[in-house]
Amino acid sequence: MSYESAESKGSPVTAMDLALYAEGLLDA
């Protein structure tokens, strides 16, 4: 997985990470 886009935005979390996290909350 590439983190170049995340680094350019100065964010340690990628859009994919947020999507997986959101799914985890919905599944809980």
PDBQT receptor file of N, H, CA, C and O in Angstrom, charges set to zero:
ATOM      1  N   MET A   1       0.858  -1.205   0.000  1.00  0.00    +0.000 N 
ATOM      2  CA  MET A   1       0.000   0.000   0.000  1.00  0.00    +0.000 C 
ATOM      3  C   MET A   1       0.886   1.245   0.000  1.00  0.00    +0.000 C 
ATOM      4  O   MET A   1       1.939   1.264   0.637  1.00  0.00    +0.000 OA
ATOM      5  N   SER A   2       0.462   2.264  -0.704  1.00  0.00    +0.000 N 
ATOM      6  H   SER A   2      -0.393   2.248  -1.222  1.00  0.00    +0.000 HD
ATOM      7  CA  SER A   2       1.259   3.494  -0.789  1.00  0.00    +0.000 C 
ATOM      8  C   SER A   2       0.716   4.548   0.162  1.00  0.00    +0.000 C 
ATOM      9  O   SER A   2      -0.489   4.790   0.231  1.00  0.00    +0.000 OA
ATOM     10  N   TYR A   3       1.636   5.172   0.896  1.00  0.00    +0.000 N 
ATOM     11  H   TYR A   3       2.615   4.976   0.840  1.00  0.00    +0.000 HD
ATOM     12  CA  TYR A   3       1.235   6.209   1.840  1.00  0.00    +0.000 C 
ATOM     13  C   TYR A   3       1.644   7.591   1.352  1.00  0.00    +0.000 C 
ATOM     14  O   TYR A   3       1.630   8.559   2.113  1.00  0.00    +0.000 OA
ATOM     15  N   GLU A   4       2.013   7.675   0.061  1.00  0.00    +0.000 N 
ATOM     16  H   GLU A   4       2.025   6.888  -0.557  1.00  0.00    +0.000 HD
ATOM     17  CA  GLU A   4       2.466   8.959  -0.482  1.00  0.00    +0.000 C 
ATOM     18  C   GLU A   4       1.369  10.016  -0.372  1.00  0.00    +0.000 C 
ATOM     19  O   GLU A   4       1.644  11.162  -0.017  1.00  0.00    +0.000 OA
ATOM     20  N   SER A   5       0.134   9.635  -0.673  1.00  0.00    +0.000 N 
ATOM     21  H   SER A   5      -0.089   8.704  -0.962  1.00  0.00    +0.000 HD
ATOM     22  CA  SER A   5      -0.969  10.595  -0.625  1.00  0.00    +0.000 C 
ATOM     23  C   SER A   5      -1.191  11.082   0.807  1.00  0.00    +0.000 C 
ATOM     24  O   SER A   5      -1.477  12.257   1.035  1.00  0.00    +0.000 OA
ATOM     25  N   ALA A   6      -1.056  10.173   1.762  1.00  0.00    +0.000 N 
ATOM     26  H   ALA A   6      -0.824   9.218   1.577  1.00  0.00    +0.000 HD
ATOM     27  CA  ALA A   6      -1.254  10.538   3.161  1.00  0.00    +0.000 C 
ATOM     28  C   ALA A   6      -0.154  11.480   3.622  1.00  0.00    +0.000 C 
ATOM     29  O   ALA A   6      -0.413  12.444   4.343  1.00  0.00    +0.000 OA
ATOM     30  N   GLU A   7       1.084  11.197   3.201  1.00  0.00    +0.000 N 
ATOM     31  H   GLU A   7       1.294  10.414   2.615  1.00  0.00    +0.000 HD
ATOM     32  CA  GLU A   7       2.211  12.037   3.612  1.00  0.00    +0.000 C 
ATOM     33  C   GLU A   7       2.088  13.433   3.024  1.00  0.00    +0.000 C 
ATOM     34  O   GLU A   7       2.432  14.418   3.677  1.00  0.00    +0.000 OA
ATOM     35  N   SER A   8       1.597  13.520   1.787  1.00  0.00    +0.000 N 
ATOM     36  H   SER A   8       1.318  12.720   1.256  1.00  0.00    +0.000 HD
ATOM     37  CA  SER A   8       1.475  14.821   1.131  1.00  0.00    +0.000 C 
ATOM     38  C   SER A   8       0.448  15.687   1.859  1.00  0.00    +0.000 C 
ATOM     39  O   SER A   8       0.546  16.914   1.858  1.00  0.00    +0.000 OA
ATOM     40  N   LYS A   9      -0.540  15.036   2.480  1.00  0.00    +0.000 N 
ATOM     41  H   LYS A   9      -0.620  14.039   2.481  1.00  0.00    +0.000 HD
ATOM     42  CA  LYS A   9      -1.573  15.774   3.206  1.00  0.00    +0.000 C 
ATOM     43  C   LYS A   9      -1.191  15.955   4.673  1.00  0.00    +0.000 C 
ATOM     44  O   LYS A   9      -1.889  16.643   5.419  1.00  0.00    +0.000 OA
ATOM     45  N   GLY A  10      -0.083  15.338   5.087  1.00  0.00    +0.000 N 
ATOM     46  H   GLY A  10       0.484  14.779   4.481  1.00  0.00    +0.000 HD
ATOM     47  CA  GLY A  10       0.350  15.458   6.473  1.00  0.00    +0.000 C 
ATOM     48  C   GLY A  10      -0.543  14.670   7.411  1.00  0.00    +0.000 C 
ATOM     49  O   GLY A  10      -0.631  14.985   8.598  1.00  0.00    +0.000 OA
ATOM     50  N   SER A  11      -1.213  13.639   6.888  1.00  0.00    +0.000 N 
ATOM     51  H   SER A  11      -1.142  13.383   5.924  1.00  0.00    +0.000 HD
ATOM     52  CA  SER A  11      -2.106  12.840   7.723  1.00  0.00    +0.000 C 
ATOM     53  C   SER A  11      -1.567  11.420   7.872  1.00  0.00    +0.000 C 
ATOM     54  O   SER A  11      -1.186  10.802   6.878  1.00  0.00    +0.000 OA
ATOM     55  N   PRO A  12      -1.528  10.891   9.100  1.00  0.00    +0.000 N 
ATOM     56  CA  PRO A  12      -1.019   9.541   9.346  1.00  0.00    +0.000 C 
ATOM     57  C   PRO A  12      -2.036   8.469   8.992  1.00  0.00    +0.000 C 
ATOM     58  O   PRO A  12      -1.722   7.279   9.001  1.00  0.00    +0.000 OA
ATOM     59  N   VAL A  13      -3.244   8.889   8.683  1.00  0.00    +0.000 N 
ATOM     60  H   VAL A  13      -3.499   9.856   8.675  1.00  0.00    +0.000 HD
ATOM     61  CA  VAL A  13      -4.304   7.932   8.383  1.00  0.00    +0.000 C 
ATOM     62  C   VAL A  13      -4.760   8.087   6.935  1.00  0.00    +0.000 C 
ATOM     63  O   VAL A  13      -5.006   9.200   6.468  1.00  0.00    +0.000 OA
ATOM     64  N   THR A  14      -4.870   6.973   6.236  1.00  0.00    +0.000 N 
ATOM     65  H   THR A  14      -4.671   6.069   6.615  1.00  0.00    +0.000 HD
ATOM     66  CA  THR A  14      -5.292   7.019   4.835  1.00  0.00    +0.000 C 
ATOM     67  C   THR A  14      -6.806   6.884   4.729  1.00  0.00    +0.000 C 
ATOM     68  O   THR A  14      -7.467   6.509   5.698  1.00  0.00    +0.000 OA
ATOM     69  N   ALA A  15      -7.342   7.179   3.585  1.00  0.00    +0.000 N 
ATOM     70  H   ALA A  15      -6.805   7.484   2.798  1.00  0.00    +0.000 HD
ATOM     71  CA  ALA A  15      -8.785   7.080   3.377  1.00  0.00    +0.000 C 
ATOM     72  C   ALA A  15      -9.240   5.637   3.583  1.00  0.00    +0.000 C 
ATOM     73  O   ALA A  15     -10.328   5.387   4.101  1.00  0.00    +0.000 OA
ATOM     74  N   MET A  16      -8.393   4.689   3.170  1.00  0.00    +0.000 N 
ATOM     75  H   MET A  16      -7.509   4.892   2.749  1.00  0.00    +0.000 HD
ATOM     76  CA  MET A  16      -8.743   3.276   3.332  1.00  0.00    +0.000 C 
ATOM     77  C   MET A  16      -8.833   2.920   4.807  1.00  0.00    +0.000 C 
ATOM     78  O   MET A  16      -9.723   2.177   5.221  1.00  0.00    +0.000 OA
ATOM     79  N   ASP A  17      -7.901   3.456   5.603  1.00  0.00    +0.000 N 
ATOM     80  H   ASP A  17      -7.177   4.059   5.266  1.00  0.00    +0.000 HD
ATOM     81  CA  ASP A  17      -7.921   3.190   7.040  1.00  0.00    +0.000 C 
ATOM     82  C   ASP A  17      -9.219   3.708   7.656  1.00  0.00    +0.000 C 
ATOM     83  O   ASP A  17      -9.822   3.039   8.495  1.00  0.00    +0.000 OA
ATOM     84  N   LEU A  18      -9.641   4.888   7.242  1.00  0.00    +0.000 N 
ATOM     85  H   LEU A  18      -9.151   5.431   6.560  1.00  0.00    +0.000 HD
ATOM     86  CA  LEU A  18     -10.873   5.473   7.773  1.00  0.00    +0.000 C 
ATOM     87  C   LEU A  18     -12.076   4.633   7.363  1.00  0.00    +0.000 C 
ATOM     88  O   LEU A  18     -13.004   4.442   8.149  1.00  0.00    +0.000 OA
ATOM     89  N   ALA A  19     -12.057   4.131   6.128  1.00  0.00    +0.000 N 
ATOM     90  H   ALA A  19     -11.303   4.286   5.489  1.00  0.00    +0.000 HD
ATOM     91  CA  ALA A  19     -13.171   3.320   5.634  1.00  0.00    +0.000 C 
ATOM     92  C   ALA A  19     -13.269   2.026   6.441  1.00  0.00    +0.000 C 
ATOM     93  O   ALA A  19     -14.359   1.623   6.849  1.00  0.00    +0.000 OA
ATOM     94  N   LEU A  20     -12.131   1.381   6.668  1.00  0.00    +0.000 N 
ATOM     95  H   LEU A  20     -11.246   1.708   6.336  1.00  0.00    +0.000 HD
ATOM     96  CA  LEU A  20     -12.129   0.133   7.436  1.00  0.00    +0.000 C 
ATOM     97  C   LEU A  20     -12.559   0.399   8.872  1.00  0.00    +0.000 C 
ATOM     98  O   LEU A  20     -13.268  -0.414   9.464  1.00  0.00    +0.000 OA
ATOM     99  N   TYR A  21     -12.141   1.528   9.440  1.00  0.00    +0.000 N 
ATOM    100  H   TYR A  21     -11.566   2.189   8.958  1.00  0.00    +0.000 HD
ATOM    101  CA  TYR A  21     -12.506   1.887  10.806  1.00  0.00    +0.000 C 
ATOM    102  C   TYR A  21     -14.018   2.113  10.901  1.00  0.00    +0.000 C 
ATOM    103  O   TYR A  21     -14.658   1.678  11.858  1.00  0.00    +0.000 OA
ATOM    104  N   ALA A  22     -14.578   2.794   9.902  1.00  0.00    +0.000 N 
ATOM    105  H   ALA A  22     -14.057   3.147   9.124  1.00  0.00    +0.000 HD
ATOM    106  CA  ALA A  22     -16.012   3.065   9.889  1.00  0.00    +0.000 C 
ATOM    107  C   ALA A  22     -16.788   1.753   9.812  1.00  0.00    +0.000 C 
ATOM    108  O   ALA A  22     -17.800   1.586  10.493  1.00  0.00    +0.000 OA
ATOM    109  N   GLU A  23     -16.313   0.822   8.983  1.00  0.00    +0.000 N 
ATOM    110  H   GLU A  23     -15.491   0.958   8.430  1.00  0.00    +0.000 HD
ATOM    111  CA  GLU A  23     -16.989  -0.470   8.853  1.00  0.00    +0.000 C 
ATOM    112  C   GLU A  23     -16.951  -1.218  10.183  1.00  0.00    +0.000 C 
ATOM    113  O   GLU A  23     -17.906  -1.902  10.550  1.00  0.00    +0.000 OA
ATOM    114  N   GLY A  24     -15.836  -1.079  10.899  1.00  0.00    +0.000 N 
ATOM    115  H   GLY A  24     -15.061  -0.522  10.601  1.00  0.00    +0.000 HD
ATOM    116  CA  GLY A  24     -15.704  -1.747  12.192  1.00  0.00    +0.000 C 
ATOM    117  C   GLY A  24     -16.735  -1.216  13.178  1.00  0.00    +0.000 C 
ATOM    118  O   GLY A  24     -17.300  -1.978  13.963  1.00  0.00    +0.000 OA
ATOM    119  N   LEU A  25     -16.979   0.088  13.139  1.00  0.00    +0.000 N 
ATOM    120  H   LEU A  25     -16.521   0.707  12.502  1.00  0.00    +0.000 HD
ATOM    121  CA  LEU A  25     -17.960   0.688  14.045  1.00  0.00    +0.000 C 
ATOM    122  C   LEU A  25     -19.364   0.205  13.696  1.00  0.00    +0.000 C 
ATOM    123  O   LEU A  25     -20.173  -0.058  14.586  1.00  0.00    +0.000 OA
ATOM    124  N   LEU A  26     -19.651   0.089  12.398  1.00  0.00    +0.000 N 
ATOM    125  H   LEU A  26     -18.993   0.302  11.675  1.00  0.00    +0.000 HD
ATOM    126  CA  LEU A  26     -20.975  -0.344  11.968  1.00  0.00    +0.000 C 
ATOM    127  C   LEU A  26     -21.204  -1.806  12.329  1.00  0.00    +0.000 C 
ATOM    128  O   LEU A  26     -22.316  -2.205  12.676  1.00  0.00    +0.000 OA
ATOM    129  N   ASP A  27     -20.137  -2.602  12.243  1.00  0.00    +0.000 N 
ATOM    130  H   ASP A  27     -19.234  -2.279  11.961  1.00  0.00    +0.000 HD
ATOM    131  CA  ASP A  27     -20.257  -4.027  12.544  1.00  0.00    +0.000 C 
ATOM    132  C   ASP A  27     -20.382  -4.264  14.048  1.00  0.00    +0.000 C 
ATOM    133  O   ASP A  27     -20.952  -5.269  14.474  1.00  0.00    +0.000 OA
ATOM    134  N   ALA A  28     -19.859  -3.352  14.842  1.00  0.00    +0.000 N 
ATOM    135  H   ALA A  28     -19.396  -2.536  14.496  1.00  0.00    +0.000 HD
ATOM    136  CA  ALA A  28     -19.861  -3.534  16.292  1.00  0.00    +0.000 C 
ATOM    137  C   ALA A  28     -21.282  -3.466  16.858  1.00  0.00    +0.000 C 
ATOM    138  O   ALA A  28     -21.472  -3.599  18.067  1.00  0.00    +0.000 OA
TER     139      ALA A  28
